Amino acid sequence: DTGVSQDPRHKITKRGQNVTFRCDPISEHNRLYWYRQTLGQGPEFLTYFQNEAQLEKSRLLSDRFSAERPKGSFSTLEIQRTEQGDSAMYLCASSPRQGRYGYTFGSGTRLTVV
Amino acid sequence: DQQVKQNSPSLSVQEGRISILNCDYTNSMFDYFLWYKKYPAEGPTFLISISSIKDKNEDGRFTVFLNKSAKHLSLHIVPSQPGDSAVYFCAASDDNNDMRFGAGTRLTVKP
């Protein structure tokens, strides 16, 4: 499989619990992005990595959110003390070089906080 | 901040006719524009792009037009096919490669 993989596909959690999502990018892509998409909206940028370095974080990424990309391969996105407003589709994408040729997105992780 | 806007949440066209999806942007630093297509339960897939040095890019049935003075771009699909039914997102990026997406337009192509 040469695409971007995200795990899990769906996650239902109780408010206040911590959740962690994983993204495996295309192996030769050095850039990795996290986006969040809520109903009726387009993907909103959260953060991105070039190799293992986290180069930018959106204001949307509150202190409860943390992302890592150890060794520049897979990435994890953790949300602590989840709130109902965190319910969304979390999309991961990867790109080669500057990524001006379009990102390759994974299928996303749909989070529901109850 | 809505830097990329798709003002039509939905569009319905007849099979064989032209579909025109519109997108406006506000940030003059954007210099690369893309269209993505999204089916339910899948991530967006890249469709076509255009650099700000061009005003038109064509790929088969898909053509993207860019009007920099109006900060407007459009995607033309001709002829439209039922398999084109999906949500289409317009996206724009600057030289920092931060990509911003519009809210999407749901295209329905009726047989």
Chai-1 contact restraints between the chains, C-beta under 6 A:
chainA,res_idxA,chainB,res_idxB,connection_type,confidence,min_distance_angstrom,max_distance_angstrom,comment,restraint_id
A,Q41,B,A103,contact,1.0,0.0,6.0,A-B,restraint_1
A,G42,B,F89,contact,1.0,0.0,6.0,A-B,restraint_2
A,G42,B,F101,contact,1.0,0.0,6.0,A-B,restraint_3
A,G42,B,G102,contact,1.0,0.0,6.0,A-B,restraint_4
A,G42,B,A103,contact,1.0,0.0,6.0,A-B,restraint_5
A,G42,B,G104,contact,1.0,0.0,6.0,A-B,restraint_6
A,P43,B,F101,contact,1.0,0.0,6.0,A-B,restraint_7
A,L91,B,G43,contact,1.0,0.0,6.0,A-B,restraint_8
A,Q98,B,N97,contact,1.0,0.0,6.0,A-B,restraint_9
A,G99,B,N97,contact,1.0,0.0,6.0,A-B,restraint_10
A,R100,B,Y32,contact,1.0,0.0,6.0,A-B,restraint_11
A,G102,B,L34,contact,1.0,0.0,6.0,A-B,restraint_12
A,G102,B,F46,contact,1.0,0.0,6.0,A-B,restraint_13
A,G102,B,S49,contact,1.0,0.0,6.0,A-B,restraint_14
A,F105,B,G43,contact,1.0,0.0,6.0,A-B,restraint_15
A,F105,B,P44,contact,1.0,0.0,6.0,A-B,restraint_16
A,G106,B,G43,contact,1.0,0.0,6.0,A-B,restraint_17
A,S107,B,E42,contact,1.0,0.0,6.0,A-B,restraint_18
A,S107,B,G43,contact,1.0,0.0,6.0,A-B,restraint_19
A,G108,B,G43,contact,1.0,0.0,6.0,A-B,restraint_20
